[in-house]
Amino acid sequence: MLYHLEIWIVGVVLSLPVLVLGLAWARVVRLRSDGSIQRRQRVFYLVALAAVSVSTVAYLGYWSWRICTLYRVELSFTSLLVLERSIYACRLLSLVAIACLLIGRGPHRVLLIVTTLWVMLQLWVHDGIIHWA
């Protein structure tokens, strides 16, 4: 029973970036109607939010691949290649997102910075989907 609890906790932790991004995208509407934030800061915030969203898709793709390998589900070489190359691109996007979040202003900015750091850490640590022989 403890094993099932551990699996659920890991599942919740791995899906938290999706929850945070959903919350941030939901609050963007209020950001546009409010006139207290400068246009330049708002643009940087929106660029960061888009970059983190794309990085999170690669993050979820990586963990989906890990689950597929756990259950011995074979994926095509093309999909593995696309996933690996997108992880490389999303590493840079997460760096851009951190820089833009430091410049821009918007709702849940600190929570987004922590989420981006988590996604960035996961993308930088987990490497080598395709092992070249």
N, C-alpha and C positions, 0 to 999 in steps of 0.2 A: 504494500500500500504506500509506503514511503517513496518507492521508486516512481509511482504514478504522480505523486505530488511534486517530485523533482522535475519530471518531464513537463508538467503544467507550468511550473515556475520558469523553467528555461523558455518555454513557448511564449509566455507573457513578456519576459525580458527581451526576447528577440523581436517581438512585435511592437514594442513600445515606440520605436521611431515612427511607425505608421500612425500610431495614435497621436503622437505629438504633431506630426505634419498635418494630419487631418484637422486638429484643433487650430493650428496656425493658418491653414488655408480657409477655414471657416471664419476666422477673424479678419481676413484681408478685406472683406467688404466694408467693414467699419473703418479700416485704415483709409480707404479711398474717400469716404464721406467726411472724415475728420480733417480739418484744415490745420491742425497743430504741428504736423510733420512736414518738413520741407520736401519738395519734389525730388531732389537729388537723393536724399536719405531714403525716401519711399522706393525709388527705383533700385537702389542697392539692396534694400530688403527683399524686394520681389525677385531680383536676380538670384540672391542667396537662397530664397525659398524654392525657386525652380531648380537650382543646382543641387540642393539637398534632396529634393524629390527624385531627381534622376539617379543620384548616388544611392538612394534607398532602394530603388528598383534593382540596381546591380547587387546590393547587399542582400535583398530578398532572393534574387536569382542564385546567389552563391549558397545560401542556406537551403534553398529548394534542391539544389544539386547535391548538397550533403545528405539530405533526407533521401533522395533518389538512390545514392550510392549505399546508404544504410539498408535499403530494402532491395538492393541489387536490380534497380531499374536502369536499363541502358539508355543513354541519350545519344543522339547522333553527333558525329564529330563536328559538324557545322554549328550546331547549337552550343557545344562546348567551346568552340573557337570564338563565337560571338560573345559568350559569357566572359571568357577570359579577357578578351580585348576591351569589353565594356568595363570590366573591373579596373583595367589600367587607365582608361579615360576618366572613370568616376573618381579615381584617386585625386586627379588634378581638379576635378569639379568640386570635390569636398574642400580642397585647399582654397579655391576661389570663394566658396560659400562662407568659410570662416572669415576671410578678409572682408567680404561684403557685409556680413553680419556685424563685424566690428565697426564698420563705417555707417551702415544704415540703421534705421530705427523702425520698430514695429512691435506688434504684440508678441509676447512670449519669446523675446529675443534671447534671453539667457537660457531658457529651456531648449531653444533651437540650437544654440551654441553647444550645449552639452550633448544633444542628440547628434549633431554633426560630428563632434569629436568621437562619439561612440561608433558611428558608421564609418568614419575615416579610419579609426583604429582597426575595425574589423576588416576593412578593405586592404589596409597595408599589411596586416599580419597574415591574412590568409591569401596565399599565392600559389600558383602552380596547379591549375586545374588539369591542364594537359601536360603530361610528362613525356618529354621527347626522349626517345631511346637512342 
